[in-house]
């Protein structure tokens, strides 16, 4: 009888240990999956110093929205923008999608266009709508500066910077737009170039831009830091070079935003949607 009781106790203890191990493994897997597929909006900051910058200037990059929704009337996105307190907002293409309805993108543009100095360039998805000129006019109607081979001078607390921009190369005339934009840039000022596609950097850095800002790559969609910064990006293929972060070139700093779009068909892995902040300092 006593042997049977001991065996039962051993069996129960073993079962308890197995349950404890399985519970711990399950909790660990749940935590890992939560981090892997986390789509909580984050902000990532980079700093650039230049003697031509006489006052601190905070740039906010919003890229690749693809007409996604962040709360009622884009409330989540607007709240985060207000927390960041940008001096200038840079919109680096694919804000409006060619498949999703444009309503949610318009809700964002309507609110930020009157609250902040905003500068916009097209991406390939705006081009793919087949009505890119209509969309550029729509964006401009919200008070956003549309840069399609143009350069504007922005002034923040007495400090002037050039903000140049070009259309997505799918529209053609990339060289012509670049030449036109830089022809009108003040050579005495720090110059920012907005262009949707980061893989075109070898073309863009031939021009006198101090800061190149891109999107398009969606952070490589799937990441495995620090082993893999991004699995795949359009126009770069697998294990792309320019997917998100800072890249230093001779005479030019390139910042690639991972974008804010959420693709429910191909989920983001270890790659949450990102608002990109660039701090310009003296």
C-alpha positions as CSV (number, residue, x, y, z in Angstrom):
1,X,0.0,0.0,0.0
2,X,2.7,2.4,1.0
3,X,4.6,1.6,-2.3
4,X,1.5,2.5,-4.3
5,X,1.1,5.8,-2.4
6,X,4.8,6.7,-3.1
7,X,4.4,5.8,-6.7
8,X,1.3,8.0,-7.0
9,X,3.1,10.9,-5.3
10,X,6.0,10.5,-7.7
11,X,3.7,10.4,-10.6
12,X,1.9,13.5,-9.5
13,X,5.2,15.4,-8.9
14,X,6.4,14.4,-12.4
15,X,3.1,15.5,-13.9
16,X,3.3,18.8,-12.1
17,X,6.9,19.4,-13.4
18,X,5.8,18.6,-16.9
19,X,2.8,21.0,-16.6
20,X,5.1,23.7,-15.2
21,X,7.6,23.3,-18.0
22,X,4.9,23.3,-20.7
23,X,3.3,26.4,-19.1
24,X,6.7,28.2,-19.0
25,X,7.3,27.3,-22.7
26,X,3.8,28.4,-23.7
27,X,4.3,31.7,-21.9
28,X,7.7,32.2,-23.5
29,X,6.3,31.5,-27.0
30,X,3.4,33.8,-26.4
31,X,5.7,36.6,-25.3
32,X,8.0,36.0,-28.3
33,X,5.0,36.0,-30.7
34,X,3.7,39.2,-29.2
35,X,7.1,40.9,-29.8
36,X,7.4,39.4,-33.3
37,X,4.1,40.6,-34.5
38,X,3.9,43.8,-32.4
39,X,2.4,46.6,-34.5
40,X,2.5,49.3,-31.8
41,X,3.5,52.6,-33.5
42,X,7.1,53.5,-32.4
43,X,9.3,56.6,-33.0
44,X,13.0,56.3,-33.9
45,X,15.3,59.3,-33.7
46,X,18.5,60.2,-35.5
47,X,20.8,63.2,-34.9
48,X,22.7,65.3,-37.5
49,X,24.9,68.2,-36.7
50,X,26.0,70.9,-39.2
51,X,27.5,74.4,-38.7
52,X,24.8,75.8,-41.1
53,X,22.1,74.8,-38.6
54,X,21.9,77.7,-36.2
55,X,18.9,76.4,-34.2
56,X,17.7,73.0,-33.3
57,X,15.2,71.7,-35.9
58,X,13.1,68.6,-35.5
59,X,12.0,66.9,-38.7
60,X,9.3,64.2,-38.6
61,X,9.3,61.6,-41.5
62,X,6.0,59.9,-42.3
63,X,6.4,57.4,-45.0
64,X,4.4,54.6,-46.7
65,X,1.1,55.1,-44.9
66,X,-0.7,53.3,-47.7
67,X,-4.0,54.8,-46.6
68,X,-3.9,52.7,-43.3
69,X,-6.0,53.7,-40.4
70,X,-4.7,54.5,-36.9
71,X,-7.8,55.0,-34.8
72,X,-10.9,57.1,-35.5
73,X,-9.9,60.1,-37.6
74,X,-6.3,58.9,-37.4
75,X,-6.3,59.8,-33.7
76,X,-3.5,57.5,-32.7
77,X,-1.2,59.0,-35.3
78,X,-2.1,62.6,-34.6
79,X,-1.6,62.0,-30.9
80,X,1.9,60.7,-31.5
81,X,2.7,63.6,-33.9
82,X,1.7,66.1,-31.2
83,X,3.9,64.3,-28.6
84,X,6.9,64.6,-31.0
85,X,6.3,68.3,-31.6
86,X,7.9,68.5,-35.0
87,X,9.0,71.7,-36.7
88,X,8.6,70.2,-40.1
89,X,6.9,67.1,-41.4
90,X,8.3,65.2,-44.4
91,X,6.1,62.8,-46.4
92,X,8.2,60.5,-48.5
93,X,5.7,58.8,-50.7
94,X,3.0,56.1,-50.8
95,X,0.9,58.1,-48.4
96,X,-2.1,57.3,-50.6
97,X,-2.5,53.7,-51.7
98,X,-3.6,52.5,-55.1
99,X,-5.9,49.8,-53.6
100,X,-7.2,51.0,-50.2
101,X,-9.6,53.9,-50.2
102,X,-7.9,57.3,-49.8
103,X,-10.2,58.5,-47.0
104,X,-7.9,57.7,-44.1
105,X,-4.9,59.3,-45.9
106,X,-6.9,62.4,-46.5
107,X,-7.9,62.5,-42.8
108,X,-4.3,62.7,-41.8
109,X,-3.3,65.2,-44.5
110,X,-6.2,67.5,-43.6
111,X,-5.1,67.7,-40.0
112,X,-1.3,68.0,-40.4
113,X,-1.5,70.3,-43.5
114,X,-2.8,73.2,-41.5
115,X,-0.9,72.5,-38.2
116,X,2.7,72.0,-39.5
117,X,4.9,72.9,-42.5
118,X,4.6,69.7,-44.6
119,X,6.5,68.6,-47.7
120,X,5.4,65.7,-49.9
121,X,6.8,63.6,-52.7
122,X,5.0,60.8,-54.6
123,X,5.7,57.1,-54.3
124,X,5.1,54.3,-56.7
125,X,1.7,53.5,-55.3
126,X,0.4,57.0,-56.0
127,X,1.8,56.6,-59.6
128,X,0.0,53.2,-59.9
129,X,-3.4,54.8,-59.3
130,X,-3.2,56.2,-62.8
131,X,-4.2,59.7,-61.5
132,X,-1.1,61.0,-59.8
133,X,-1.6,64.6,-61.0
134,X,-5.1,64.6,-59.4
135,X,-3.6,63.2,-56.2
136,X,-0.9,65.8,-56.1
137,X,-3.5,68.6,-56.5
138,X,-5.5,66.9,-53.7
139,X,-2.5,66.9,-51.3
140,X,-1.7,70.5,-52.1
141,X,-5.3,71.5,-51.3
142,X,-4.7,70.4,-47.7
143,X,-1.9,72.9,-47.4
144,X,0.9,70.5,-48.0
145,X,3.9,71.5,-50.2
146,X,4.1,69.1,-53.2
147,X,7.7,68.7,-54.4
148,X,8.0,67.4,-57.9
149,X,11.3,68.7,-59.1
150,X,11.1,71.7,-56.9
151,X,13.0,73.1,-53.9
152,X,11.4,75.2,-51.1
153,X,13.2,77.1,-48.4
154,X,11.9,76.5,-45.0
155,X,12.7,78.8,-42.0
156,X,12.6,77.7,-38.4
157,X,13.4,80.2,-35.7
158,X,15.5,82.2,-38.2
159,X,17.4,79.1,-39.6
160,X,16.8,78.5,-43.3
161,X,17.1,75.0,-44.9
162,X,16.4,73.8,-48.4
163,X,13.9,71.0,-48.9
164,X,14.0,69.5,-52.4
165,X,11.9,66.7,-53.7
166,X,11.2,64.6,-56.7
167,X,8.5,62.3,-58.0
168,X,8.8,58.5,-57.9
169,X,11.0,57.5,-60.9
170,X,8.1,55.4,-62.2
171,X,6.8,58.8,-63.6
172,X,10.0,59.3,-65.6
173,X,12.2,62.4,-65.9
174,X,14.1,61.7,-62.7
175,X,17.2,63.4,-64.0
176,X,15.3,66.5,-65.2
177,X,13.5,66.8,-61.8
178,X,16.8,66.5,-59.9
179,X,18.4,69.2,-62.0
180,X,15.5,71.5,-61.6
181,X,15.2,71.0,-57.9
182,X,18.9,71.7,-57.2
183,X,19.1,74.6,-59.6
184,X,16.7,76.4,-57.2
185,X,18.5,75.4,-54.0
186,X,20.3,78.1,-52.0
187,X,23.9,76.8,-51.9
188,X,24.5,78.5,-48.5
189,X,21.8,76.4,-46.8
190,X,21.7,72.9,-45.5
191,X,19.8,70.8,-48.1
192,X,17.3,68.0,-47.6
193,X,16.3,65.8,-50.5
194,X,13.0,63.8,-50.4
195,X,12.9,60.8,-52.7
196,X,10.8,57.7,-52.3
197,X,13.3,55.0,-53.2
198,X,16.4,54.3,-51.1
199,X,18.1,52.0,-53.7
200,X,18.5,55.0,-56.0
201,X,21.0,56.6,-53.6
202,X,23.9,56.3,-56.0
203,X,22.0,58.7,-58.3
204,X,20.9,61.1,-55.6
205,X,24.3,61.5,-53.9
206,X,25.7,62.9,-57.1
207,X,23.7,66.1,-56.2
208,X,24.6,68.5,-53.4
209,X,22.2,67.1,-50.7
210,X,23.3,67.0,-47.1
211,X,20.4,64.8,-46.0
212,X,18.6,62.2,-48.2
213,X,15.3,60.9,-46.8
214,X,13.6,57.8,-48.3
215,X,10.9,55.2,-47.5
216,X,9.6,52.5,-49.8
217,X,11.4,49.4,-48.3
218,X,9.0,48.9,-45.3
219,X,11.9,48.0,-43.2
220,X,12.5,44.8,-45.2
221,X,9.1,43.5,-43.8
222,X,10.6,40.7,-41.8
223,X,13.6,41.3,-39.5
224,X,15.8,39.2,-37.2
225,X,18.0,41.8,-35.4
226,X,21.0,41.8,-35.3
227,X,21.4,39.0,-37.9
228,X,19.1,40.4,-40.6
229,X,18.0,44.1,-40.9
230,X,15.4,43.2,-43.4
231,X,14.4,40.1,-45.5
232,X,13.0,41.6,-48.6
233,X,12.4,45.0,-50.2
234,X,10.9,46.0,-53.5
235,X,13.5,46.8,-56.2
236,X,16.2,45.4,-54.0
237,X,15.2,41.8,-53.5
238,X,16.2,39.5,-50.7
239,X,18.5,40.7,-47.9
240,X,18.4,44.3,-49.1
241,X,20.9,46.9,-48.1
242,X,18.8,50.0,-47.6
243,X,15.7,49.1,-45.6
244,X,15.7,51.3,-42.5
245,X,18.1,53.4,-40.4
246,X,21.0,55.7,-41.0
247,X,23.6,55.2,-43.8
248,X,26.6,57.5,-44.1
249,X,27.9,58.4,-47.5
250,X,30.6,60.8,-48.5
251,X,29.1,64.3,-48.1
252,X,25.6,62.9,-47.5
253,X,23.6,61.2,-44.7
254,X,20.8,58.9,-45.8
255,X,17.9,58.2,-43.5
256,X,15.5,55.4,-44.6
257,X,12.2,55.3,-42.7
258,X,10.6,51.9,-42.1
259,X,7.2,53.4,-42.7
260,X,3.9,53.1,-40.9
261,X,1.9,50.8,-43.2
262,X,0.5,47.6,-41.8
263,X,0.2,44.9,-44.5
264,X,-2.2,42.3,-43.1
265,X,-1.4,39.8,-45.9
266,X,2.3,39.9,-45.2
267,X,2.7,40.8,-41.5
268,X,5.6,42.9,-40.2
269,X,7.9,40.7,-38.0
270,X,10.2,42.4,-35.5
271,X,9.4,45.5,-37.5
272,X,6.8,47.7,-35.9
273,X,5.4,50.7,-37.8
274,X,7.7,53.7,-37.4
275,X,7.6,57.5,-37.2
276,X,11.1,58.7,-37.9
277,X,12.5,61.7,-36.2
278,X,15.6,63.6,-37.4
279,X,17.1,66.2,-35.0
280,X,19.2,68.8,-36.8
281,X,21.5,70.6,-34.4
282,X,24.3,73.2,-34.7
